[in-house]
Amino acid sequence: MQTVFLVVGWLMSSFLGALPKEHPFHVGVVEVNHNKVERTLEIQCKLYTDDFETTLSRLFKQKVDLIDPKFHDAMDSLVEKYISQRVRFGINGKGYKGNYLGFEHDKEAVYAFIEIPVMPNEIREVQFDISLLFDLYDDQINVVHFTTNGQRKSSKLYYPQSKGILTF
């Protein structure tokens, strides 16, 4: 019986020791949908929770907890400040300011939501400047997916490149 406990203990410690302390890549995803009916851009930014918490904590020099609901209101202002400084869009050569709608936590990710009102009906060119988590990781990649008129185009931004253009 003691042998069984030793084997189980060895297996558990081997398994737990083999778990990565950190995921091997750093990526964020920005999903943008042009809602022609509402004349808005609906933007969703997806980031790994641990990376985002570490970035906010270092930047704002305070403890950050994006998971616990009792801290949600306090964290909401940090997320808004961070996202509004690092996610910018221009459409057909004109810059637009986004309205931060909030964030939510789901499994290993945090989703932040932004809406940009009063979009033109036809989008010919999208300019963007997205530097999410560039504060912390020099291997950060931000993937941008943009959909308008049923057409989806994507771009990858590798640190330190934060700017891109998509044409439709």
N, C-alpha and C positions, 0 to 999 in steps of 0.2 A: 504493500500500500504506500509506503514511504517513497518507493521508486516512482509510482504513478504521480504523486505530488511533485516530485523533483522534475519529472519530464514535463508535466503541465506547466510548472513554474518556469522552466527553461523555454518552453514554447511561447508562453505569454511574454516573457521578457525579450525574447528574440523578435517576436512580432511587433511589440510596442517600440522596441529600439529601431526597427526597420521603417517605422512610419516617418514620413518626411516631416521635418520641423516647420517647413515652409513649402508652399507649392513651387514647382520648378520654373514657372513662367509667370509674368505679370502682364495681365491684359485687362482692358476695359472695353466695353461695348456700348456704343451710342447708337440707338435706334431712332430714326426720325421718320415720321409719316406726315405727308402733306394732306391735310383734311380740306378738300376744296369746298365742301358744303359749309363748314364752319369758318373757312378762310383762316386756318391756323396751321402751325407746325406743332406736332405733338412729339416731344422728345423724352426719351427714357435713357438714363445713364446707368449701366450695370457695372458694379465694381465688387471685387472680393472684399468681404467684410473686414477681415484682419488687415489687409493692406490699407483700406480706407481709414480704419480706426487708427492705425499707426501714423498715417500721414496727418490726419487731423490733430492727433495728440501732439505730434512734434511741431506742427505749424502754430497751433493755438496754445501750446504749453499748458495743457490740462488733460485730465483723465477723460477718455472718450468711451462711451458704451452705446453702440448703435442697435444693440439687441434688446436690452431690457426696456420694456414699455414705460416704466416709471421715469426714465431719462429722455423719453422721446421729444418732448417739447424743448428741453434744453439743447439737445443735439440738433434739432431742426434748424436752429439759427446758425449753427456751425456749418452744417451741410449746405444751407442756402448761400452763405458767404463764400464758401469754397467753390461750389458749382458755378455760381454767377461770375466768378473771376476766371474760370477755366473752360467754359463752354460758350463759344460765340459763333453766330451764324450771320452770313450775308446772303441775300437772294437777289439775283440779277443786278449785282453791283451795289446794292443798298444794304447797310447794316441794320440789324434788328435786335432789340432788347428782349430777352426772355423773361417770363413770369414764373418764378419758382412755385411749384404746387405742393411739394412735400417729398418725403422719402418713406420707404418701407423696407423691412428686412425679410428675406425669404431664404431659408437654408444657409448657404455659404455666401450669399450675395446681398448687397444693398442696391436698391433701385431708387434713383432720384428722378423726379418728374418736372419737366419744364414745358411751358406752352408759349409760343410766340404768336400773338394775334395779328390780324390784318395782313394776311399774305396775299400776294397777287394770284390770280387764277392760274397763270402759266408760269412755271418755273423753268428757266432755260439754263441757269447756272447757280450753283451753290458754293459759296466760299465758307470755310469753317476754320476755326482756331480752337483746338481742343488739346489741353495739356494736363489731363487728369492723371494724377499720381506721378507726374514727372518730378515732383518735389522730392520723392523718395527713391525711385528706382530708375537707374540709367538703362535698364533693359525693358522698360515699360512699352507696351504696344497698345494703342487705342484704335479699335476698329469702328468705322463709321458706316452705317447702312442708312441709305436715304431712299424713300419711296415717294414717288409722285406719279399720278395718272397710271397707276398699276405697274410702273417701271421702277425697278430697284437697282441701285448702283451702290457699290461699296468702295471703301478706301481704307488703307492701313497707315497709321501714323506711328513711326518708330522714333523713340526718344533720340534726339531732341526736336525732331521735326513735329511741329504742332499744327501747321497750316496745310490745307488741301483745297482742291476744287473738283467738283463733279459737274459735268455738263449733260443736259438732257435734250 
